[in-house]
Structures are given as structure tokens and as C-alpha cells.
Amino acid sequence: MELMSAKTAAEKWGITQRRVAVLCAEGRVPGAAIIGNSWVIPEDAQKPVDARSSHAAGLDGAKPRPFLKWAGGKGQLLAEIGKYYPFDGRKITKYAEPFVGGGAVLFDILSRYELEAVYISDVNAELINAYKAVRDKPGELIERLAKLEAGYLPLDADARREVYITNRSRFNLIALGDAVDVEKAALMIFLNRTCFNGLYRVNRKGQFNVPIGSYKNPLICDEANLRAVSEKLQNVEIVRADFAQSASFIDSRTFVYFDPPYRPLTDTANFTSYTETEFGDNEQIRLARFVNEMNVRGAQIVVSNSDPTNANTGDDFFDRLYSLYSICRVAATRMINSNSSARGKINELLISN
């Protein structure tokens, strides 16, 4: 049987070499096999029918969406948060998001408005490195992710676990400097797509320690979305910083969305370990004081957080902390919880001036 390379198949079928590798990894090319680090394909193999979902197909006109799963992501609350967007007039021409996380609100705004300036930040160095890699080096990032995907999807569960642990160890070994590290960004996206529940959690040493998930066919390299995101991030200032550093950007022409690590509803529900440091009540109070300062400047502000009254009707922590502001309780679904029975509708707070 005559064989051809993935590159030859890509030219023959009129698709990218990365797409050929994905089709082979998905078992959709009969007779395809890995020799060394490359796919080889029967020369008479036919191009499979493209069964990709519409969100992964095509680069033109793609609407960017978060490229990482993130605890507390705001995708389900965009309709509620969108009611507060103040961009229809001429006064508000800038946007700041000092706890960017997965960026659901960011990408919604970038898709809908052309703004004068946009600023995002987070204290999570790995997260900020990933954003910069998507913005500055999308081609190299996509190439690395395609290799990770092609080397992972064909494996059985035991082999996948070994690859996952190896990549997790490599991710923890790489120390970030001032330059964008594409390898670490690719590993972060790989781990995010293949780990348990898409969690990002670190221990006291700052090491990512989430176990492997059980996804059968995770989309590790979402080329269409990564290119759409990269395009939208071109004029965005991306900074690794404490939220207070955004003061240098925020003024009376700015809409600011603060989405800090949520205050845990119970002692056993504490999940604030996005970095090796925690965001406790003292930090929540410091944030509220900063919000007051930005309010005095004339910025338009929305803050989201958990609603303590879900667990204790007498816990008015945020009602007291933001007593000068409008507090709206909206229903949300808790998506990330180790106990599946604890996932369900709860109230969250949207606080605005």
C-alpha cells in the first residue's frame, strides 16, 4: 500500500495540514497511522466529510469567545451584564477589566464596539502570558497546539494520562520571564482543555495541580477562535498587575468591569486559588475602596460577586460594603463544583453606579 504524508494529503484535499492531523487523530481517515511524530495516510484515502460544528469552521467573520474555560466565567450572564454597557453615547470610549479571567465580557464588548482604548489585567502570570501569546504569536501557538492535539487524541486512557502528567510537569517547570512564552501558553490551553472540569487551580507553591478530565474528544486547537481572538486583541493593553494598577488607565470616559475571585458561600466552597495567594475579605474590602475612588473619578462601574445570602440570609457583607451603589441579584448556574448535586441555580450580585 502506497502512503502519503499529512502535508501531501493537505495539498490534495485542499485543507490545512493541521486539519489533516485532527481528522487522523479522530479516526476518520481509514488506515492512517503515526510513524515517529508524523501521520502517514494511504495514498488512495478520500477526504472525510467535514463534520465540524459551525463554531469551529471558517475564519472569516468569526465572533471571538473565551479561549480558556475559567471558574466563574460570565458567558451565561452576558445578557444581564450587557444591560449596563454605556457605549451607545459618546462619553464612554474606553474599557477596563482588571480581573480578566476567561474574558467573556471582554470579547462580547470587543465584538460589539469600536473603542478608543482597552485595558485588561490579572495577577495570574500564566493567564496573562496566554493572552499575550494569542495576541502576538497566534501562528506559533496554533502550531504547538495542533501538535499537542495530534499527539493526544489517538491515545487510550492510560496513555493520555501519562501525556497529561508529563505536560503538566513541563508546564510547572517553565518559569516565566518578561518575554512571551508560547510553549507555556500552549501547555496552559492544553491542560485547560483536558483537565478535570476545566479548572485552573494551584497549590501554595504556585504549581498547577488539577488532575486529568475524562473528555473523549476535547477541542485542544480551536484555530478559528484563536485567530478571531488574536485579531480583536491587537489594540488591547494586557498587563500582569494587581487591580489597583488600573488606576493609571481609568478616567471619566471609562467603563470598568470588576470580576474578582468570588467570596466563598461556605467554608467548604472556598475556591480562590487561581494563584498562590488568596483573595479574602480584606481584599474584597480593598477592592470596594478602590471602586469608590474610581466612582469619584466619574468612571462607569459594574462589580460582580457571589451573594452570601444564598447560604446565610443574614450575611449582608456586600450589601454593607456597597451600600452606596445599586445591587441587583441575578440567577446563575454554578458550573464548577466537585459535587454534582451542588451544581444549580444560585443568585449572584451585579453592583453598579
N, C-alpha and C positions, 0 to 999 in steps of 0.2 A: 504493500500500500504506500503510495506516494504521500508525503507530508509537506505542509507549508507552514511558515511561521505566522505568528499573530499579525505581524506587520504586513505580510503578503495578503493575508485574509482581509485585513482592514482596507487595503487598496482595492482588492477585488470586490468587496461588499459595499464600499463607499461609506464606511463608518470609521470612527477613531480606533486606534489600537487599544486604547483603554477600554472601549466598549466591547471589543472582541474578547478581551481578558475577562470582563464581567460575565459575558454570555457563556464562556467556557466554565467559569467558576460556578455558575448557576446550573451547570449540567445540561445546557440547551444546545450544545454542539456535539453530536454523537461522535465518539472516537477521539475527542480532544484529550490531551494528556500533558502533564508538566514534565519537561526534561530539564534538569538543572533548575533555573529560575524562570524559564520561559515556557509558554504554551506552544505546542505543535498540534496541527489540525489536519485531518485528512484533506487531500487536495480537492476531492470532489464534494466536500461538505457544502451544504447550502446555507445561506444566511438565514438565521431564525427569524420568525415574525417578531417584530418589536412589541413586546407586551408590557413595556414600562408604563407606570402610571403617569398621568399628564403632568404631575408636578416635577417629574424628573426629565421630561422630554423637552428639548428645544431650549435654546439660549436667548432667542430674541423675545423681548418683552416680558421676560420672567420677573415676577414680583419677588423681591428678596424676603426671606424669612429667617429666623434664627438658625444658625448652622450648628448650634450646640443645644442639647437638652439641658435645662437648668432648673434646679429646685425653686419653686415659687415663680416659674415663668408666667408671663401675663397674657399669653395668647388668648385664653378664654375670657379675659376681662377687657379686651381691646375696645369692644363696643361701649362699655361703661367709661373707660378712661378717655376714649375719643371724644366724649361729650365735653371734656374740659379743654380740648385743643383750642388755643386762642389765635390761630394763624390766619383767620379769614380777613382780619383787618390789616392795617399797615403798621401798627405799632410793634407787634411781636415778630421779630425777624430772626431770632436765634433760639437754639435748643441746647439744653444741657441735661445729661443723665449721669450723675456721679456714682451710681451703683448699677452699672450697665448690665451685668449678668448675661442672660441669653439675648437680650436686646429686642424683645417682641415689640415694645412701644417704639424703640428707635427705628426699626425697619418699617413699621407702619407709617411713621411720620416721614421718613425719607422717601417712601413710595408715593406719598400724597402731596408733599410740599417742597418747593424750592426755597431754601433758607440761606440767609447771609452767612451764618456760621453755625457749626455743630460741634459740641464738646462731649466726649464720653470718658469715663474713668472708672477704675475699680482698684482695690488693693491687691487683688489676686494677680500675681505676676504672670502666671501661666495663661490665664484668661486674656490679659492684655496682649501678651505675646501672640496668642492665636488670632486676635483681631488684627494686629499689625501684619501678620503673615498673610491673612486673607486679603487685606488691602494692598500690600506692597509686593507680594510674591505669589500670586494665585496660581500661576502655571507650575512652578516648582512644587507648591503644596499639593496640587491636584495630582501631579505625577507620583509623589510619595504616597498619597492616599490610595491611588489606583494599585500600586504595588502591594500595599498592606491588604487591600481588599482581595486582590487576586491570590494572595498567599494565605488567606484566612478562610474564605467561603467554602472551598472544596473539602476542608478537613472534617474529620469526625469530632465528636465532643471532646474526647481526651486530647487530641492533637490541638484543637482550638484552645483548650485550657492552657496547654504548655506555651503556645504562641502568645496568648493573652498575658500570662505571668511574665514571660520574657520581655514583652513590650512595656508592661507596667514597670518592671525593674529598670529598664532603659530610660523610661520617662522620668523616674525618680532620680536617676543618676545624673542626668543632664542639668547643669547649673546655668541659669540664665544670666547673660551679661547685658550690655547696652544694645547690642545688635539683635535684630530679629532672628530667632532660631526656628527655621522652617521644620526641621526634624522634630523638635519638641511640640510644635503646633500640630503636626500631622499625627503624632502619637496621642496627643490630647484628644483630638477628634476621634481617632480610632477607639481609644478607651471609652470615650463618652458614648459612642455608638454600640459598644459591645459589653459594657459593664452592667451590673445589676441596676435596673430602673433608671439608667442614665444619670446616676448620682455623681456629684463631684464632692468628695469628702477627703480630708487629710487628717493625719494624726498630729500630735504635738510637735513632731519634728518637721512637719510640713510635707510629709510623704503621702501621696495618693494611695489609698488602701482599700478601695472598693473591689469586691470580688467580681468574677465574670457573670454576665447575664445569660439568659437562655434563648436569645433571639435566633431564629432559624436562618434568616436571610437579611441581616442588617445592611442598610444602605450606608456604607462607610465613605464612599467617594461620591458625593452629590455634586457633580461638576456644574450642572446648570445653576444651581442655587449659589454655589461658591463664586461663580463668575458674576452673577447678579449682585451678590453682596459686595464683592470687591469693587464693582463699578460705583455703587452707592456710597462706599466708604472713602472714596478718593479725596474728598474735601473735608473729612471729619478729623478733628484733633483727638487723638487717642492717647490717654495718659494713665500710667500706673500711679495712683495717688489716693490719699485719704479724701473723703468727700469735701472737707473744708478747703482744699486747694482750688476747688471750682470757683471760689470767690473772685479769683482774678479774671474769670470769664463772664460771670453773671452780672447783668445790669437790668435796667428797666425795660429793655427790649427782649428779655429772655423768658422763655417758658422752661421751667425746671421740673423734672420728674424724679423724685427720690423714692427708690425701691430698696430699702436696706434689708439686711437679713431680718426675718420676722422674729418678733418676740415669741418664744415658745408658749403654747397654751397650757402645757402641763410640764412637770419636771421630767417626765419620760419622753416628751415630744421634742426635746431640745435638739435642733439641728441648725447650728450656726457655724459649723466648722468648714466653711469654704476656704479658709486659710488657717494657719496655725494659731491665730488669735481669734477670740470670740467677740461677739457684738452683744453685750449685755445691757442692762437697764441704764447704766451710766452713759453708755454710748448712745442709747436712744434719747436720753436727756440732752446730751451734747448736740445731737442732730437737731432736736427741736429748737435749741437756742440758735443754731445756725440758720434754720428755716426762718426764725424771727428776724434775723439780721438781713436775710435776702428779701424778706417781705418788706422791710423798711426801704430797701433799695428800689422797690417797685416791680420786682420780678413776679411773674405769674407762676404759681406753685401748686403741685399735686404731690402728696405723700401717700404711699400705700403701706399697710401693715396688717398684722393679724388683729382679730377682735377678741380681746381677753374675755369678753362676756360669753363667748361660746362655751367656755369651761367653768366660768365663775361669774354669775350675773352681777356680783358686787365689785368686780375688778374694773375700776374706771381709770386705769393708768393713762391711756391715751386720751380719754375724754378730758382729764385734768391737764395733761401735757399740752394739748392743742385746743384748749378751751376758747381761744380767740378765733378759731377757724371753723369752717363748715365741715362736718363729719358725716359722711354717707356710708351706710352699711350695705354691702352688695354680696350676693351669693356667689360662691366659688366652689369648685370641686378640688378637694385635696388629692393630688395625683401621686405623690411620692410618700409612701408610708410602708414600713416593713410588715405591718399588719393589714392585710387586705380589707378586713372588716372595718378598719378605721378610716377608709377612704370614702369620702362622701361630701355632701353639701355642707359648707360652713359659711359664716359671714367673714368678710374681710373689710378693712377700712380704706376708704378713699378720703383723704383730708385735703382741703383746698382753701385758698384765699380768694 
